[in-house]
C-alpha cells in the first residue's frame, strides 16, 4: 500500500525551490533507483513460485508454505517501525544497501539448500526471518529516496510501479520455467543476484541532502519512536485506512497466496501458477499507468472505488474457474490494486513532512501488513475446517466491504491531492492545518 494532516496546496517552507511538475523525470539517479526497485521486484515475484513448488515437492503442505511466509511477514511487521527510526536518525540509503547485501547471503543459502537437496522446514523459517528483518530495515527508506530522485512524485510512483509490475509479469513465468527445467534452487540463486543488483544501484546513487530535522522529538531513539506514533495517529485518513487494511490483510491477502498456490499448482501445475501471477503483474502495470494519467482531486476516493475490482482475484480461484478465466480476473484485480497503491503512496509522500517521512512510512507499512502473518498462519487450518474455496470466496466479500468502508470515512474520501508538488519540495513541507 503499500498512507492526516492536509495542508495548503501551495504552502511550502520559506525559500524552498519547488520542482515543477514538468521537470525531467529520468535523471541518472532516478534511473538507478528505478533499476534497483525493478530488479528486486523481479526476484521477489519469483519467490512464491519457487517456495511453493519447492516445499510441495518435499511433501510439505499449504499450511507449511503459509508458516514460512508468515515468518518473514511477522518479522517485517515487527521491526519495520524500528527501521523507520534508524532511517530518520542515520542514513537511509546505507541501511537499504546493508539489507540488500544480507539478503544476497540468505537467498544464496536457500539456493544451496535446494540444490544440495537438504531442505528442512525450520531452515526455511530461519531464512524467512532473516529476509523479513532485512526488509524491515530496507523499506522505510523507499519513501524518502523516491521523493529525492523524482521531480513528479505521482509519476515517479506510477513509473516505478509499472516497471515492478512488468518485472512481476516476467518473474513468475521465468520462475516456473526454472522450476520445470532446473530446480527451485536455481530460482533462489537468481533471486540473490537481484538483491546484489539493487545494492550496486543504491551505492551509485548521488542524493541531494535532506532538510535539517526540526521536530521536537529529536534526541533519543525512544523519543523519535514516540514522535512517529504521534504524527501517524494525528492523521485520521492514514490510521483509519490502516485499521481497515488490517482486516483486509488477515482475511484476503494472508490466506490468498498459500491457498491459491496450493489450489492452482495441485490442479494445473507450477507453470499455471506462474501464468496467473504474470497476469496479476500485467494488470498491475496497466493500473499504474492509469494512475499516472488519471489524477483525481480526491485520490483515496478514486483508489477505493478501484478496489472493488480486487474482489475478483480470490473469487475466481475459490470458484475453481479455468486458468484463462482466473488470469482475466486476476488481471482486472491487479489494475484496481495498482491504481489504489499509486494514489496511496503518493498521498503519504506528499502529505507528510520529510523529516518524519521515514517513520510515518514505517508505521503505515507496519500497520498495513501487521495482520498478514495471522492470515497466512490461519490459511491451512481454515481451509481444513471450511475448505479452501469457501475461504477464498469469503475473502472476495471482505474486499467489497473494505472498499465500502473506506468510502464511508470522510477523512479518506475527501482527502485532496497536493498539486504541483514533487522532489525535495515535498520533503521541506510542514503541516498547515488539522484534519
N, C-alpha and C positions, 0 to 999 in steps of 0.2 A: 504494500500500500504505500504495498509499500505503500489532519495530518498535519477564548481566542480573542486574539485581540486585533480587530480590524483597525486599520489606520488610514489616514488621509491618502487618497490615491496619488497625490502629488507630493506628499511630505517626505523630505529627505533631510539628513543631517546637514548642518551648515557647511558649505564648502565642498560638498560631495559632488563629484563629477559623474553624471548619470550616463551610462552606456545606452545610446539609442537602440530601439528595438531592431533597427535595420542593420546594425553592425555585423561584420563578417563573423559567422559562427565558427567556421572551420580554421581556427588558429592552430598553430603547431601543438600547443598544449591541449586543446580540445581533441585533436586527432589522437594524441597519446592516451588521454583519458578514455576516449571512445574505444580505442583498440583494447585497452585494459579491461573495460567492462564487457565488451563483446566476447573476448577470449574466455574470460572467467565464466560468463553465462553459457557459452558453448559447452564447457566442461561440466557445469552444474546440471545442464539439461540432459546430459548423457547418464548422470549418476543413477536416477531412478530405474532406468532400464538395466544397467549393469548390476546394481544392488539387488533388484527384484529377481532377475533371471539367475544371478549367481547364487543367491540364498535358496531359491526354489530348487535349483539343481542339486543342492546339498541336502534336500529334504526338509528345509525349514518352511514354516507356514507364513500366511499373510500377517498373523499376529507378530511373528518374529521380525518380519520386514518393518512393521509398524514400530516395534520396540527400538530398532536401530535408528529409524528416522526420528522417533520421539527423543532419543538420547541427544542427538545433535540439536534438535529444535529447543529442547529444555535448557541446554547449556547456553544456546544463543539468547533465549529469552531471559535467562537468569543473569547473564553477565553483560548484556549489551548496554545497560544503564551505566555500569562502571566504565565501559568502553567510551561512552559519551563524555564522561567527566575527564577521562585520560586525554581524549582528543581535544577538549577545550583547554585543558591545563598545559598540555605538552604539544607535540607535533602530530597532527592527524595523519599526515602522509607517511611519516616514519612508522606509525602504528599499523597502517594499512599494508605497507611493504613487509613488515615483520610477520603479520598474519598470513600473507600470501606465501612467504617462504616456509613457514611452519606447515602449511597445508600441502606444499610440494612434498615435504617429507612424509606426512601422514598418508597421502594418497599413493605415494611411491611404496610405502609399506603395504597398503592394501593390495596394490598390484602384485607385489612379491608373494603375498599370501595366496592369492588366487592362482597365480602362475605356477606356484610350487605345490598347489593342492593341499594346503594346510589351514584351511579356513575353519575357524571356530566362532560361534556366535559372540562370545564375550570379547574376542579380539575386535570384531567389527563394531561392537558397542564402544570400546575404548577409542577406536579411531573416530567414531562419530562424536564422542565427547570432545576430542581434540579439535575436530573440524568446527563444531558448534561454538566452542570457546574462541577460536581464532576468528570466526565470522563475526562474533560479538565485538571483537576489537577492531575489525575492519569496517563494519557497516556505518558507525556514526560519522566517519569522515567523508562518506559519499556525498552527503547533503552540501557541506561547505565546499568540497572540491569542485562539484559541478558548477556551483554559483561563481566560483573564482575563474573558471575556464570558459563559461558560456555567456555571451552578451545578452542572449534572449533565453531566459530560464525555461519557459514552456517549450520553446522549440528544441532547446538542448535536451530536456526530458523526453520529448517526443522522438527525436532522432535516436537518442540512446536506447529508448525502449523498443523502437523499431528494429535497431540493429541486434539488440538482445533477442528479440523475437525471431529474427531471421536465423540467428545462431541456434535458437531452440527449435526452429524448423529443421535444421540440418543435424543438430546434435542427437536427438533420439533415433533418427533414421540411421545415422552413422554408427551409433552405439549398437543398434540392432544388427547391423552388418558385421561389426566386430565380434559381437557375442556369437553370431552364427558361424562365422568363418575362423574365428580365433578363440577367444575366451573372455569372460568378464574382466580378467586381469589386464588385458590389453586396453580396455576402456579406462580402467583406473590409471594406467600409465599415461594415457593421453590426457586424462583429467589433471594429473600432476603437472604436465607440461603447460597447460593453460594457466595455472596459477603462476608458474615461472614467467610466462609472457606478461601477465598482469603486473607482476613485481617489477620487471625490467621497465615497462612503460611508465609506471609510477615513479621509479627512480629518475627517469629522464624529464619529468615534469619540472617546469620553472614557474612556480606560482607567485603571484603578487602577494605582498604581505597582508595579513588580516588587520582590520581596525583594532586599536587597543581595547582591552577589556575595561569596562567602566562599571559593571554591575557590582552591587554591594556585597554579594556573597563571595567575591574573590578572596581567597586567603587560605582556606583549608579544603581538603577533599570532601569532608562531611558537609561543609557549608555549600560547596558547589553542587553536591548531590541534592541537598535540600532546596537550593535555589532553582535547580532544574525542575523539581517537582512543583514548586510554587508557580513557576512560569507555565508549566504544562497544564496544571489544574485550573489556572485562571482563564484558559481559553475554552469556552464552552463548546464551540464547534469541534475542537480537537478531542477532548475527553469523551464527549458523547458519541463520536464516531468510534472511538476505541472500545467503548463499552459494548456497542452493537457488534463490533468486529470480533470481540471475544466469543460471542455466541456463534458467529459465522465460522470461526476457526474450529471450534470444538465440534460443531455439527456438520460442517461441509468440507472444509479444506483438510482437516486432520484425517477423517475417515476416507476421503476420496482417493488419495494416492495409493495406499496399500490395497484397498478394496478393488479399485479399478485395475490396478496392476494384476492382482490375482485373477479377477474375472476375465480380463481380456487375454492375458498370457495363457491361462489354462484353456480357454475356449478357442483362441486363434493363434497363439504363439507370440514370442517376443517381438517379431517383426511387425505384427499388427499393433502391439502396444507402442512401439516406436512411431508407427504411422499416425496413431491417434495423438500422441504428444507433438508430432510435427504439425498436425492440423491445428492444435492449440497455439503453437508458435506462429503459424501463418495468420491466424485470426488476431493474435495479439499485435502483430506487425501492422495489420490494417487498422486496428483500433487506435494504435499510437499515431499513425499518420492522420487519422481523422481528428485526433486531439490537437494536432498541430494546426489543422485547417479550421476547425470549428471551435472557437473560443467563446464560451458562454460568459456573460456577465456574472452569472452565479454558477461557478464551476462545479461545486459539490452537488447542486441540484441536478445539473446535467449528468454528472457522473452516476448519481444514484439511479436515475432513470435508465441508464445504460446497464446497470447491474441486473435488471430483470432478465437480460439475455443469458446471464451466467447460470440460471436455473436449468438450462438445457443440458449442461455438462453432466452432473450426476444423474439426471433423469434418464438420459439416453443410455448410459451404462447400466443403470438399475433396471431398465426395461429389457435389457438384452438385445438391443437393436443390432442389425448388421453393422459391420465395421464401417462401411461407407456412410451410413446414416449417423453413426457415432461421430465420425470425423466431421460431418457437416454441422452437427450440434455443437461440438467442441470448438469448431472454427468460429461460430457465432458467439459462443460464450467468451472466447478469447478476445473478440472485438470489444465486448462490453466491459470485460475486466480491465483491459488496457486503457480504455477511454476514462474509466474511473481512476485508474492508477496514475496516469499523467496529470489529471486535474488535481488529484490529492497531493502528489509530490510537489507540484508547482505551488499549491496553496501553502504547504508547510514552508517551502523555501522562500516564498515572497512575503509571508505574513509574520515571520519570526526574525528578530534581530540577529545579526551574525555572531555576536559574542556568546549567545546561548544556543545557537542553532544545533550544534553537535549534540548537546544534552537533550534538547527538545526532541530532536530526531530520534535519539536513543530511547526516550520514554515512549514516543508514539510507536516505534518499531517493536519495543518490548511488549507494549500493550496489545499491539496488533496480532502478535503470534504467540502470546503467553499461553493460550489455551490449545494451541495446535498439538502439543505433546499429549494432552489429555485425549483429544480426538483420535490421534494416532494409536495411543495405547489401548483405547476402548474399541478400536475398529474390529479387532479379532473377536473379543467377547460379544460385541453387539451383533456381528454377522452370524456368530454361532447361535445366539439367542433368537434373533429375528430374521436372519437371512440377509446376505449382502445386498440383494436387490431392494429390499424394504428399507434398509439403512440409507442407501443412496437416494431412493425416491423421497424419503423424509428430508434428506439434505436439500433436495431441489425445492421443497416447500419452504424450508428455512431461508433460502436465498430470496424468495419473494417477500417474506416477512421482513428480512433485513432491509431491502430496498424501500419498502413501505415505511418502516420505522425511521430511516434516515430522512425521508421526505417529510415526515411529520415533525421533525425537530426544527424550530425556526432558525436557530443559530447556524444550522447546517445548510438548509435550503436557501437561506438569504445571504450567506457569505458572498461578498462581492470580490471579483477578480481585481488584483492590483495591476493597474495599467502602466505600460511603459517602464517596467522595472526589469532589470537584468544585471548580471555581472556583479561587481563589487558594490554597486549602489544598493543592492538588496542587503548586503552584509552590514551596511552602515546605518540602516534604518532603525528607528526606535518606535515603540508603541505610542500611539497618539490618543486613543480612546478606549474605553472599556466596552465589551460586547453588550 
